[in-house]
């Protein structure tokens, strides 16, 4: 997977998960999606997939696509 396609895949999975979590988690998802779309700050770009994967792991099986997409992004971006 390319480093350019990976963020959009994670954004798509996160937006699907967003509809299935509580308001507090939706705020974190929104912030992380914004960071991924904006690019720029490497620190924010590292935290966004980790935050999304953390939420996804807590909600169980329904979050699996987000965890997978976050891992692919981290690998594609050389952050692992």
N, C-alpha and C positions, 0 to 999 in steps of 0.2 A: 504494500500500500504506500502511496506517495505521501510525503509530508504535507502536501496541499490538500489531498482528499481526506486525510485522517481527521482533521478538525471538523469538517462538515459532517462526516459520519457520526462523530461524537455529539455534535450539536443536534442532529436529527434524533438520535437515541435519547438524548437528555430531554428534548422537548416532548417526546412520547412519555417518558417517565414522569415528567412534570405534572401531568394530569392525574397521577395516581398517588401523589404524596401530599402531606400537610403543608399549610401556608409557609411555615418556617423553612422547610426544605425547598419550596418553590422559589423563595427569595435567593437561596444559595444557588440554585440551578440558574435562575435568571442572571445573576452576577457572573457566574462561570461562563455561561453562553456569551454574554457580552464581552468578556475577556477574550474568549476564543475568536470571536468575530472581529474584534478590534486589533488583535495582534499586538505587536510592540513589546511591552515590558516583559522580559523573560521570566521574571519572578511570578507575575500573574499567570503567564502561560503554563508554568509548572504547577501552580496551585490549582488551576481550574480543573484539569483532569483528575487530580487527586481528590478534590472536593466532590466532584460528580461521582467518582468511583466509590467514595465513602458512603454517600447517600444510597447509591445503588446497592451496595453490599448489605446495608441495613434493612432494605425492603425485601430482600430475598430474590427468588427466581425471576421476578418481574424486572429486576434491575440488572440481570445478567448481560443484556445487550450493551448497557452503558459501561459496565466493567470491561467487557471485551473491547469496546471502542476506545476506552481510555488507555488500555494497555497497548493497543495498536498505535495510537497517537504517540505515546511515550516512546515506543520503539522507533517509529518513523522519524521522530524529531531528535533521536539520539539522547533522550533524557533518561534512559535506562542503561 
